[in-house]
Amino acid sequence: MIEKKNLLIIDDSEIDRSILKNILIDDFTVTEAENGYEGLKQLIEHRNRYDGILLDLHMPILDGFHVLELMKEHKIYGIPVIIVTSESTEENLVKTLPYLISDFICKPYDQDMIKKRMRTLFHIKWI
């Protein structure tokens, strides 16, 4: 049996975290963080645990843009970051480009599209 990849979902919406977790739980080990501060704390404390991050841009306490900046400051590199947002504006996309994000997924979620993108990102075969 192939070991599951570890994902960190950082999103202030419990509903969105639940939807993503339900889509991905069969193929990934999922950890949730309810805001950017908690997500960054997880990344710093467990630097080598995560194989990928699903990151919302607009959250209270610490938004996704600041999480990306602080990841850079803390030298947390090499983890694919997928932005999940309801605001897929060109401005948001341009603001994330310096951080070399791996993908940009728009809400509402399309289950098949998320699985296809995750498959591409992690080269996983789903039956």
NORRA-V476986 format. One record per backbone hydrogen bond with DSSP energy under -0.5 kcal/mol. NH is the residue of the N-H (numbers start at 1). CO is the residue of the C=O. E is the energy in kcal/mol with one decimal. If there is no record, write none. Layout:
# NORRA-V476986
NH_CO_E ; NH_CO_E
This chain:
# NORRA-V476986
5_27_-0.8 ; 7_5_-0.5 ; 7_29_-3.0 ; 8_52_-2.0 ; 9_7_-0.5 ; 9_31_-3.0 ; 10_8_-0.6 ; 10_54_-3.3 ; 11_9_-0.6 ; 11_33_-2.1 ; 14_12_-0.7 ; 17_13_-2.5 ; 18_14_-2.3 ; 19_15_-2.5 ; 20_16_-2.5 ; 21_17_-2.8 ; 22_18_-2.6 ; 23_19_-1.8 ; 24_20_-2.1 ; 25_21_-2.4 ; 27_24_-1.5 ; 28_24_-1.8 ; 29_5_-2.9 ; 30_28_-0.6 ; 31_7_-2.6 ; 33_9_-2.6 ; 36_60_-0.6 ; 36_62_-0.9 ; 39_35_-2.2 ; 40_36_-2.8 ; 41_37_-2.3 ; 42_38_-2.1 ; 43_39_-2.2 ; 44_40_-2.5 ; 45_41_-2.7 ; 46_42_-2.4 ; 47_44_-0.7 ; 49_46_-2.1 ; 50_46_-0.6 ; 51_6_-3.0 ; 52_6_-1.3 ; 53_80_-2.4 ; 54_8_-2.7 ; 55_53_-0.6 ; 55_82_-2.8 ; 56_10_-2.7 ; 57_84_-0.6 ; 59_57_-0.8 ; 62_60_-2.5 ; 64_57_-2.0 ; 65_57_-0.7 ; 67_63_-2.1 ; 68_64_-2.4 ; 69_65_-2.0 ; 70_66_-2.9 ; 71_67_-2.5 ; 72_68_-1.8 ; 73_69_-2.2 ; 74_70_-2.4 ; 75_72_-1.3 ; 76_71_-3.1 ; 77_75_-1.1 ; 80_51_-0.8 ; 80_78_-0.6 ; 82_53_-3.3 ; 82_80_-0.5 ; 83_81_-0.6 ; 83_103_-2.5 ; 84_55_-2.5 ; 85_105_-2.2 ; 88_86_-0.7 ; 89_87_-1.3 ; 93_89_-2.1 ; 94_90_-2.9 ; 95_91_-2.3 ; 96_92_-1.3 ; 96_93_-0.5 ; 97_93_-0.9 ; 97_94_-0.6 ; 99_96_-1.8 ; 100_97_-1.9 ; 101_96_-0.6 ; 102_81_-2.9 ; 103_81_-1.2 ; 105_83_-3.8 ; 107_85_-2.3 ; 111_109_-0.6 ; 114_110_-2.5 ; 115_111_-2.3 ; 116_112_-2.4 ; 117_113_-2.5 ; 118_114_-2.6 ; 119_115_-2.5 ; 120_116_-2.3 ; 121_117_-2.5 ; 122_118_-2.7 ; 123_119_-1.5 ; 124_119_-1.0 ; 126_124_-0.6
